[in-house]
Amino acid sequence: MKYLHTMVRVRNLEKSLDFYCNKLGLVEVSRKDIATGRFTLVFLATTKEDTAQLELTWNWDEEEYE
């Protein structure tokens, strides 16, 4: 079985990128700002060519989760 990507919702994009890139060694493959939905998608992988990716989703507006 092969997975395409896994999505993780993050509250602080800069801190999350520091953790995943600087601490775990992942690299940013692509980034998409979706202004109409007010969120950013950042795709990370072990290498630029890796098809198995981690998607960080950051909502521009703070949301409270219960």
N, C-alpha and C positions, 0 to 999 in steps of 0.2 A: 504494500500500500504506500502511496506517495501523497503527501499533502501539499497544497498550493501555498496557503498562508494561514496564519492565525492572527486574529485581531485582539488587541489589548487597548482598552480605553484608558487614557492617562489624564491626570489633572494638571500636571506641569510638564510641558513638552521639553523644555531645556534640561530639567533634572532627569527626565526619563531618557533623553538622548545621551546625557552624560553617563548614566548607568549602563545602558545597552551598548553604547559605542566605546566609551573609554574604559569601562570596567569589564564588560563581557567580550569586547572585541568585534562586535558586529559593525557593518558599514552601511551607510545610507545609500540605498539604491535609487529611490525616487521620492518626490514630495509633491503633493497636490493640495492646493488651497481651494476649497469649495466655498466661495463667498455667499452663494445663495443659501447654503445650509449652515453657514458660519462654523465650519470645521476644517481641520487640516489632517491629511493622511500622510504618514511617513512610512515608507517601506524599508525594512532592514534585512540584511542577510549576512551570511558568513563571508561571502565574496560578492562582487558586483555581478558575477555570472550565475550565482546560485538561484535556482527557481523556487526553492522553499524559503518563504519570507515571513517575517514578523511585521504586521501592520500596526502601527501606533495611531490611534484616533484621538485627536485633541479637539474638544468643543471649545470655541472661542468664548462662549458665555458660561459662567459658572452654573452648575446644576447641583442641587442637593439630592443625594441618594439615601434612601432609608433602608 
